Amino acid sequence: MPTENRSSNTEMVSVKRELVEQAMQACFEAGFGIPHDALRDVLAQSAPQPHPDPVAWMVGTAIWWTKEEAERDAVATGKPIIPFGPMIDTGEVDRLRAALSFYADREHYHFESGNWDTVSGEPLNILWCGEEPDFIEDGSVARAALERKL
């Protein structure tokens, strides 16, 4: 069974911006009009992300490159299948997206709620400076999101 002795299957993508910009300038001076916007678009692209599916499966100490082989081995040995590779925890992404939506939808303001400070008579998270309110966040919502309590 072939194996690869690499610490990672994710290749680094690095672009030497100065070199790309120098090459673009040289092309421009030579009469090959490369629009600056095109270069900016290329440089702004993010590196491709790893595929969320596992790249291999382990049963005991055996590594299988197909899930079917791993399932057959798991049935024969009675050991669990452990997927591994560049998998992305989509649950974590969904939870953080929901926390961001909480702020994006302005649900953190308590203008219309009964959540008022009994001393100042103002919402708990609002500080009034003149006629404009400033929001004060003590981090409790962000902490609750990070601790999976939302």
N, C-alpha and C positions, 0 to 999 in steps of 0.2 A: 504494500500500500504506500503510495507516494506521500511524503510529508514535506512541508516547507518550514525551514528554520528561519522565520522572520519574527521580529517582536510585534509587528503590526501589519495588517493587510490594508491599512489606510495610508495612501501615499500623500506626502506633504505637497502642497501646491504653493510655490512661492514665485512671486514675480518681482524682478528688480525694476521698480518703477522708474528709477533714473535712467536705466538702460533703455527701457521702452520709450520713455519720453525723448531721449537723445536720438533713437532710431526714427521716431516720428518726425522730429525736427529735421533730421538729415533728409528724410524722404520729402518733406515739405520744401526744403531749400533746393532739392533736385528737381522739383516740379511735379512731384506726386502728391497732390493735395489731399492729405488725409485729414478729415475733419476732427477737430479737438473733441467734439462731442462723442464721436465714435470711439476714440481712445478712452475717454472717461467712462463710457458704457462698459468697455471691455475690462478696465481696471476695477470697476465697481462690482463686477459679478462675483458672487461668492463661490468658493470651491464646492464641487459636488460632495454631497453628504453620503455617508455609507448607507447601504440598503438596510432597511429595518429587519429583514429576515435573518435568521441565524445562518452562518456560513458552514457550520458543521454541528454534529451531535456526538456526545460522548456517552457511552454505556460502560460503566466500570472504568477501565483504563483504555478501552478501545475507542478510537475516533472514527466516525463514519461521515462521509461527505454527502450522503443522501439520507433523508429521513426514513425512507423505506427500509434501508439496511439497518439503521439504528433501531427501528421498531422491531424487526425480526430478531435482532440480537437481544433486545430488552425482554422479549417474550421467552427466548431460549434461556437467558441467564437469570431472569427475575429481578434485574437491576433497573433503576430509573434512567430515563433519558434526560440528559442535561444539554440544552442547546447553548451554543456559545458563538460569539462573533460580534460584529458591530451592530448590535440591536439597539434600538432607541426605545426608551421608556415612554410610550405615548401617553400613558396615564399621567405622568409628571407634566408633560407638555400641555395636556388638556386642563389640568388643575391650575397651572400658572396662567394659561390663557384666560380662564375664568376669573382669576384674581385681577388680571389686567382689565378685563371687561368691567369689573366692578368699578374701577376708577374711571375708565373711558365713558361709561354710562352715567357718570356723576352720581352714583348711588351712595357715595361717602358723605354727601352733604345732607344735613338733617333739617332743612328749612321747613318741611311740611310734617315732620314727625313730632311726637310728644316727648322726644329725648332732649329735654331742656335742662340746663344747669339751674339749680335752685337758688344759687347765690346771685349770679349775674343776670339770670333771666334770658340767657342766650343759648343757642344750640351748643352742645358740649365741644364740638370741634370747630368752632368759628371764633375768630378774633376780629373785632371790628376796628378798623383804622380809618377814621373819618366816615365816609359814606360807603366805602367798599369793604366787603368782608374778605378776610384772609383765612385760608384753611390751615388748621394746625393738625398734623398727623403725628401721633405718638408712636407709630409703628406697630400698633396692636393688630391691625388688619393684615399687614404684610407678614408679621410673625405667625399669625394664625394660618395664613395660606402656606407658609413654608413648613409649618409643623403639621400640616394636613388636618387642621381642625375646622376648615370651612366646609 
